[in-house]
């Protein structure tokens, strides 16, 4: 089977793929990659829904969550930051301890191939920004902390190789999970996450979002201003039977309501090699 047919769904998306490759060939220094939960999921880390289930299980077992909070956690319309706020508010230290243990449990079972291919782009001096808190990419590439920025507890340096926009697992004070974290680090002084995002936006022209659902307005709201019309945005989402209609609606929303020309290049969620093959093709055609 041709590799391309495993993740390309239309002629339009094939054109988007070729456009991204040409941009990487000619302007790689103006390009930054943004890594979402879908990337870490391929390696073996839990998605947010899985984290919530694990936290809920531990909190119930420890008897520290009230029935009315459980009802909130079972509400499908309650957003992820709100649910994390429930756990943090119930028992902050158990929340932190459980989060750390969940990530520690998977460290020795990771499939690092996706991190290795992303590392190739990093070696081309492409800045990597992640809203994931795991250290999988950094550990796979054996990067010391001298080459990274952990926002919001550090100042943003675009000379870093990796920027942890929402913190890192070993530094709970840096996490941007709960609703109060978003308020503190995006909207209230000193607004380090927002300031970092603005700095990146002002210094880069090509934005490649990988494994994102793009449901966080904080992540894409910078593209609302007029300067954003000059930016080139590529969105590489994971598509499944379950979410394909949602992805289509997101595309319609960005294109027809927000008038943002996000160029979509999907991969298949059910095939964990799909994203790796897609990124490998992009790298080989752009840099080999």
Helices and strands as residue ranges (DSSP letters): G 3-6, H 11-27, G 28-30, E 31-35, H 37-43, H 48-62, H 67-73, H 80-90, H 92-106, G 107-109, H 113-123, E 127-130, H 136-140, G 145-147, E 148-150, E 162-164, G 172-174, H 179-182, I 183-187, H 192-203, E 206-210, H 217-220, G 221-224, G 226-230, E 232-236, E 238-239, H 244-252, I 253-257, E 262-264, E 267-268, H 273-287
